[in-house]
Amino acid sequence: LSEDNTTLDFPRGDTDVFNPQIGLFYKLTDTGTLHASIAKKSRLPSIKDKFSYRLGTALPNPDLKPEESINYEVGYQDLLFKKLTVEATFFYSDISDFILFKTVPNPDDPSTTLNQNQNIGDIKQYGLELGVSAQILECVKGGFNYTYIQYINESSSDRLTNIPHNKVFAYLQYFTPL
């Protein structure tokens, strides 16, 4: 709604994507598997991404395009001591039309700023993921995962936000034995 409580008519459109993926898995040992995959992935902007004023802190961007990427992955998984699963995966993504939540001048008051989702161009992202998981007890499984991520903005000097360089995840899962 606008300030005078009338409905705003944003442009309408539709978007569709096709995201194929292929993967190869090769069993090196009885417990170890090598894998490689290539996938095309798309991130369609949500209604909020395109049209939300975010309680007066943002400008809508109805022309926001989908973010698209080609992702490459090579990894290895093995079971050690009949209990401990270890995994290592290298990944690389070539992303186009990357969506970034940017600070922009407020068109109604140039002395202030607002935020807006914008397609900023091409990004390269790569990294390594390491994981360990195990059946700790009959009814408890646990795991630990570390991801190292780097990225390169090839299109602009915009600083990429909301992408951590290091990510750690740990979990314990309890389930009732049958």
N, C-alpha and C positions, 0 to 999 in steps of 0.2 A: 504494500500500500504506500502511496505517496503521503506527503505531509498533510494534504487535504482529504485523506482517507479514500482516495480513488484508487482503483486497481491500475497497476502499470502493466502495459502489454509488451513483454519482451519478445524478441523474435523467436519463432519456433523452428525446429529443425529435427532431423534425426541423424543418428550416427550408428553405424554398424562396423564390426571388426571381425576378422578371421584370424585366429591365433593357433597356427599349427605348431606341433612339437614332435621331435624325434629323439629317441634315446637308445643307446646301445649299452648292454650289460654283459660283462665277461667274467665268468667265474674262474679266478686264478688258482684258488685252492678250495678245499672242502668248505672253508669258512670265509674266504676273502673274495670280494667282488669289486671289480673296476667298472666305473660307469662314465659315460660321456653323453651330453645332450646339447641340442640346439633348439631354442624355442623363440617364437615371435610372441611377444606379450603386449597388451594394451591396457592402459589405465584410463577409463572413461571418466571425465569430470562429473561429479555428482551435481544434483540440483543446487545444493549448498555452495559447491565450488563455483558454479556459474552465476547464480542469481542472488545470493545472500548479501545483505547489508551488514550482517554480523553485529546487530544491535547498534548500528551507526558508526562502526569502526572500519568498514570496508566498502569498496565500490564493486558492484557486480561486473562480471565480464561474460556476457552471453556468447561471445565469439571464441571462448576457450576451446581449443582443439584437444583431442585425446593425446595422451603421452604414449609413444610407441617405442618398443625396444626389441633388439635381437640379443638374446642371452645365451652365453656359452658356459658350459660347466664340465669339469673333469674331476672325478673323485674316487675314493677308495673306502671300502667298509670291510671290517673284519671282526670276527668273534674270537676273543682271547680267553684262555682258561675256561672255556665253555660257559662263561658268565658275563664277560665284559665286552660290550660292543664299542669299537672305536671307529671314528669316521674322520676323513679329511677331504675337503672339497675346495678347488680353486674355481673362481667364477669371474666372468667379464661380461659387461653389458654395454651395448652401444644404444643410447637413448636419444630419441629425437622429440622435439616439442615438449621438453621437460617443463613441468608445471611448478612454478615457484610462487610462494606467497610474498609479494614484494611491497615495499613502502613506496607510495606514489603521492604526488601533490594533491591536495583536496581541491577539486574544481570550484567548489563554492567558497573556499577560504584559502588562498594560496599560502598563507602564513602557517597552515597546519598540514598534516599528512594523514592519509588513510592507507589501508592495505588493499591489495588486489591480487588475485591469482592471475598469472600471466604465463604464456608459453615463452620461454627464454632461449630455446634452441637446443643445441646438441651437447650431451654430457657423456663422458666415458666413466664407467664405474667398475672397479675390480676389487678383488679381495680373496680372503681365505677364511674358511669355516672349519673349526675343529670341534669334535663332539665325543663324549664318553657317556655311556649309559650302562646300567647293570641292574639285575634282579638282586636286590639287597636282602630281602626276606621273601618268604613265600607270597606275602601279600603286599610287598612294598618294592617299587621300582624307582630308581633315581637316575638323574642325569645332569650333565653340565655341557654347555655349549659356549664357544667363544667365536666371535666373528670380527675380522679386521676388514674395514672398508676404506677405500680411497676413491676419489672422484676428481675428474678434470672437467671444468667448464670450458668447452671449446668455442663457444659463441659470444661470450660477453665477460665483463669483469664482475658480474653479479656473484656475490658470495652465497654459496648454497647453504641453506639452513635445514634443520630437522633431519640431517643424515649424520648419525654418529660415526666416528672413526673406529670405535671399539664398542662391542656389544657383548654382554655376558648374560647368559640365561641358565638358571639352575632349577630343577624341579624334583619333587618327591610325589609319587603317585601311589595312593593306597587303594586297594580293591579287595573286595570280599572273596576269599577263596571258595571255590565250588564244593 
